[in-house]
Each structure stands twice: as structure tokens, then as C-alpha cells.
């Protein structure tokens, strides 16, 4: 799952939410040394990714992607699922998306001193570019994929893979609707089990 899913599945604290994005921004060596208040979110990110990558519905979505983009299918489905989440946000959250994101963005400055410069810069870029709310639009998906493709060691024109979303839209949306409640339940169970541990 991509950033929007990681945020909605976070506990409602700014540090937890920021922590849930950090594994996509920082190397493991830096994650281990982050203050304790971020570690819950970092661990939640791991739980989400492990469950998602091994889930048969997610794998079915991955299998829908055609050549020449099949080798990037996992990345594409992460972003496409965030698209479906943004489009149906009210189904999963009582707080409107713009309000939720505004609250998240407003929390950044209070954490500036705790975060490595690279992490804080990326968060500011997310906010300034309106990246997360743009996932609801096809052009926003394309822009996100262009950014991801540009960061590869050998850049890829990944924005062109947006056509895969349009081509397989209904099937992928059905996959997301099946998968996301299971992910929500799994994250909640892992959180409850963690709190019950000695």
C-alpha cells in the first residue's frame, strides 16, 4: 500500500503517522535510530507491507498488469489502491480527506527537530505538491508514478503505466474493495495483540 493507506491505518497521533511513512523515505540504518515515538508507526508500516505483499487478492491485482510494466506491478498496485482509497475515502473514515490531510500537514513543524533533513524535506514536498489528495484523480496517479519512476537508479517512464489503471479499472477496484477491509482488520488485530503483550 502507498502513503495514503499507511496514514489512514495509523493511530491518530502525528508522530505515529509520520513514522508510518518513514520506511519509504529513510534507510533502515536511520529508522533504527529514530526516537521511540516514531517506532510504533515504523512497525505498523512493516505490518502493512508484509500482509499486503503476501495477500492473494493483492497478488491477483499484480497479475492483471500487462507487459512491459509487469516488472513494476507491485509498485503500480500500491498506487492504484491508494487511488481507490482516495475515491472512496468517506467509506473508511468519518473525517473528510481534506480535513484529515490538513491536520496531518499541520503537524510537521512540531517534529522538524526530530527528523533527518531528507525526511522533513520529503514531507514538505508531499504537502506542497498536494500529492496525497491528488491520488483521487488520474492525473494525480500519473504524476505520482512519474515521480517514482524518476527516482529509480535507471529512470523509467512509469507515468505511462497509468493506462493500466484505466484498462483494468473495474477489476482492480473490485480487488481493492475485497482486500482493504481485511488489511484494516489485520492491522487492528496486530495492534491489539501488541498491547496485550507483556
C-alpha positions in Angstrom: 0.0 0.0 0.0 1.1 3.5 -0.6 1.2 6.6 1.7 -2.5 7.3 2.0 -3.3 3.8 3.2 -0.4 4.0 5.7 -1.9 7.2 7.1 -5.4 6.0 7.5 -4.2 2.8 9.2 -2.1 4.8 11.7 -3.0 5.5 15.3 -4.3 9.1 15.5 -1.1 10.8 16.6 1.2 12.9 14.4 4.4 11.0 15.4 2.8 7.6 14.6 1.5 8.9 11.2 4.9 10.3 10.3 6.6 7.1 11.5 4.3 5.1 9.2 5.7 7.0 6.2 9.4 7.0 7.2 10.3 3.5 5.9 9.6 4.8 2.4 11.8 7.8 2.9 14.8 6.7 5.1 17.2 3.7 5.1 16.9 1.1 7.8 20.0 2.3 9.5 18.3 5.7 10.2 15.0 4.1 11.1 16.5 2.2 13.9 17.9 5.3 15.5 14.7 7.3 15.3 13.1 8.4 18.6 10.8 6.0 20.3 7.6 8.0 19.5 8.1 7.1 15.8 8.8 3.4 16.2 5.1 2.4 16.5 4.4 3.9 13.1 7.5 2.3 11.6 6.5 -1.1 12.9 2.9 -0.5 11.6 4.4 0.2 8.2 6.2 -3.2 8.3 3.0 -5.0 9.3 1.0 -3.4 6.4 3.6 -4.2 3.8 4.1 -7.8 4.9 0.4 -8.5 4.9 -0.2 -6.8 1.6 2.7 -8.3 -0.3 1.7 -11.9 0.6 -2.1 -11.5 0.2 -3.7 -13.4 -2.6 -6.0 -10.6 -3.7 -3.1 -8.2 -3.9 -1.2 -10.8 -5.9 -4.2 -11.2 -8.2 -4.1 -7.4 -8.9 -0.4 -7.7 -9.6 -1.2 -10.4 -12.1 -3.5 -8.1 -14.0 -0.7 -5.7 -15.1 0.4 -6.2 -18.7 3.9 -6.1 -20.2 6.0 -4.0 -20.3 5.0 -2.8 -16.9 4.7 -6.2 -15.2 8.1 -5.9 -13.5 6.8 -2.8 -11.7 3.4 -4.3 -10.9 3.7 -4.3 -7.2 4.5 -0.5 -7.2 1.7 0.2 -9.6 -0.9 -1.7 -7.5 0.3 0.2 -4.3 -0.5 3.5 -6.0 -3.7 2.2 -7.7 -5.1 1.0 -4.4 -4.4 4.5 -2.9 -6.4 5.9 -5.9 -9.4 3.7 -5.0 -9.0 4.6 -1.3 -8.9 8.3 -2.1 -12.0 8.0 -4.3 -14.0 6.1 -1.6 -12.4 7.8 1.5 -15.7 8.5 3.2 -16.4 4.8 3.3 -13.4 4.2 5.5 -13.0 7.4 7.5 -15.5 9.7 9.3 -13.2 12.6 8.7 -13.2 14.2 5.2 -10.0 13.6 3.3 -9.0 17.3 3.1 -9.6 17.8 6.8 -7.6 14.6 7.6 -4.7 15.7 5.4 -4.8 19.3 6.7 -4.4 18.0 10.3 -1.5 15.8 9.2 0.3 18.6 7.3 -0.1 21.0 10.2 1.8 18.6 12.5 5.0 18.7 10.5 6.6 21.8 12.0 6.4 20.4 15.6 8.6 17.4 14.5 11.2 19.2 12.4 13.9 19.0 15.0 13.4 15.2 15.4 13.6 14.3 11.7 16.6 13.9 9.4 16.6 16.7 6.9 15.9 14.3 4.0 12.7 13.1 5.7 11.5 16.5 6.6 12.1 17.8 3.1 10.1 14.9 1.6 7.2 15.6 4.0 7.2 19.2 3.0 7.3 18.2 -0.7 4.3 15.9 -0.1 2.4 18.8 1.4 3.4 21.5 -1.1 2.6 19.3 -4.0 -0.8 18.1 -2.7 0.3 14.6 -3.6 -2.0 12.6 -1.3 -5.2 14.3 -2.3 -4.3 14.1 -6.0 -4.4 10.3 -5.8 -8.2 10.6 -6.4 -7.6 11.9 -9.9 -6.0 10.0 -12.8 -3.6 12.9 -13.5 -2.5 12.7 -9.8 -1.8 9.0 -10.2 0.2 9.7 -13.3 2.2 12.4 -11.5 2.9 10.0 -8.6 4.1 7.3 -11.0 6.3 9.8 -12.9 8.0 10.8 -9.6 8.6 7.2 -8.6 10.0 6.3 -12.0 12.3 9.3 -11.9 13.8 8.1 -8.6 14.9 4.7 -10.0 18.7 4.3 -10.5 17.8 4.0 -14.2 14.8 6.3 -14.6 11.6 4.7 -16.1 8.7 6.5 -17.7 6.4 4.9 -15.2 3.7 7.5 -15.7 2.7 5.7 -18.9 1.6 2.8 -16.7 -1.5 4.9 -15.7 -3.1 3.3 -18.8 -3.1 0.0 -16.8 -5.4 1.6 -14.2 -7.8 2.7 -16.9 -7.6 -0.6 -18.8 -8.3 -2.8 -15.7 -10.2 -0.3 -13.6 -13.2 -2.2 -12.6 -11.4 -5.4 -11.8 -8.8 -3.6 -9.8 -11.4 -1.7 -7.9 -13.2 -4.9 -7.0 -9.9 -6.3 -5.8 -9.4 -3.3 -3.6 -12.9 -3.5 -2.1 -12.2 -7.1 -1.2 -8.8 -6.5 0.2 -8.8 -3.3 2.1 -11.2 -4.4 4.9 -9.1 -7.4 5.5 -6.0 -5.2 5.8 -7.8 -2.9 8.3 -8.8 -5.9 10.4 -5.2 -7.3 10.3 -3.7 -4.0 11.4 -6.2 -3.6 14.2 -5.6 -7.2 15.4 -1.8 -6.7 15.3 -2.2 -3.5 17.3 -4.4 -5.2 19.9 -2.1 -8.2 20.2 0.8 -5.9 20.7 -0.9 -4.0 23.5 -1.7 -7.4 25.1 1.9 -8.5 25.1 3.8 -8.3 28.4 
